């Protein structure tokens, strides 16, 4: 009997549930089989979003943002864009287990005209893109854009959260 069939059989009656004639339901599988089926279900590959290994970006602002990412694949630097994220939403930028320690993000706030950038310069363009190489951006017909660095610490998954800039005069020194 497969694990699925065992699981379906186990769910026919809850432990202690009464049949229509008032007698206690009996589960036909011995306790060891029940435990083995339960453990088998626990160790099946997880399919929920929480168990996936991805690089995700969450837009925790009140604006729509556009996001570009830079990373080193096996041979070259690659930049990709644009992911358009609505307010308070998340998106997977790199599906699966992360293979690099460092990733680079550039984001534009479409509503407030701000940006999240840094000192790691890579190539972008206004329309959807995948660009190999980060040198001579302008000479190759692209824009030279400053990305900020994400150090994942060699984790297999990571989530970046874009937030509103901290206003001066609030909290801290």
N, C-alpha and C positions, 0 to 999 in steps of 0.2 A: 504494500500500500504506500503511495507517495506521501510526502509531507503535507501536500495540499489536501489530499483525501483524508489524512489523519486529522488535519486541522478542521476540515468541514465536519468530520464525524464528531470531534470533540465539541463543536459548537451546537450540536443537535440538542444537548441538554446541559444546562449549567449544573455544577456540582450542587447537590442538595435540592434541585428542582423536582417537583412532583409531577408524575404522569397524570393523565385525566382520571385514572381509576384510584388515585390517592397514594399509590405506591411510589417509593423513591426511584428515580431514574438510575439506571446502572450504565456506566460507561464501559463499553466492551473491552477497551484496551487496558492492559495492566498499567499501574502507576509508572513503571520504568519507561514504557512506550510513550506515555503522556509527557513525561519529563524530557525524553529524547526529542520528541516532536517540537516541544516548546523551545528547547535549546537550538534546534536546527533552524527554527524560524528567527531566532535572535541573531544568528550568525550569517544569514543570507545577506548578499550585498544590499546595502541601504540604497533606497531610491528617493528618499525625501530630500528636499533642497538643503536642509540643515546638514546632511551628511556629505554632501558633495564637496569636493576640493576645487575651488575656483578662486579667481581674483574678481571680487565684486566691488562695485562703487555705488554708494548710496548718496543721493542728493537730499540732504536734510535742510534745504533752503525753501523759501517760498517762491522761487523762480524756476523757470525751465533752464536747464544747462546743456551745453554741448561738451562732449568729452572726447579727448584723443589720448592714446596710450603709446608708449615707446618701450621696447624691450629688445634684448639680444636673443636671437634664435641660435641654432647650431652654428651658423656661419656669419650672419650679418645683423646689424641693427635694423629694426623694423619699426615704423610708426604706422598707426592705424587710427582712423576716425571717420565719421563722427557718430557717437552714440548720443541721442537726444533723450534726456531724462526729464520727465515732468517733476514738479515739486513733490518732495517726500516720497520718492520711489527709488528702487535699486535696480541695477542691471549687471549681468555677468559680462565682464570684459574679456577674460581668459578662462574658457571652460576647462575643467579637469585639473589634475594636480599641477602645481606650479613647478616649473623647471629652472627658473632663474631666481636669484635672491633679490635682484633690483628690478623694479619697474618704474616707469616714468609717466606722469599724468600731467595733462594740460586741460583746463576746463574754462569755458566761457559762460558767463551769466547772461542769457539772452534778454532778460527783463530789466536788470539793473545795470547792464553793460560793464560788469566787473569781470575779473578773471582770476584763476588760480594757476600760477606759473612758477618758474624757478630758473636756475642757472644751467641746466642741462639742455643744450640747444640741439634741436632735432628738426626734421622737415615736416611741414604740414601743407595743406591747401584748403581752400574754402569748401570744396565739395567733398563727398565721400572719398576716402583714399586708403591705400596701402602702399607705403613707400619703403623701398629697401635702401639702406645707407643713410648716414646722417651728415655726410660731407657735401660741400658745395651746393647747399639747398637752393640758393637764389640762382646760381648759374644753371641749375637743372630745371628751373621754372617753378620752384616751390617757395614757400615762405620759411624763414628761419624763426623758430618759436622756442621759447624757454619753458621747459617742463620741470616739475618738482619731482624729487626722488622718493620712492617708497622702498624701504628696506624691510623685506618680509622676514628677515632672520632665517631664511631657508625653510619656512613653514610650507606646508602643502596647500594651504588656503589662506586667504587674506581678504579683509573688507576695508575699503577706504571710505570715509565719510566726509563729504563736503558740507561745511557749515557756513552760516553767515559770519562775516568778519566781526571780531569783537570790537565793540564801539569804545572809543577812548573815554576814560573817566568812569568805567564800570569795573568794579572789583580790583583786587590786587594793588600793587604799588606802581 
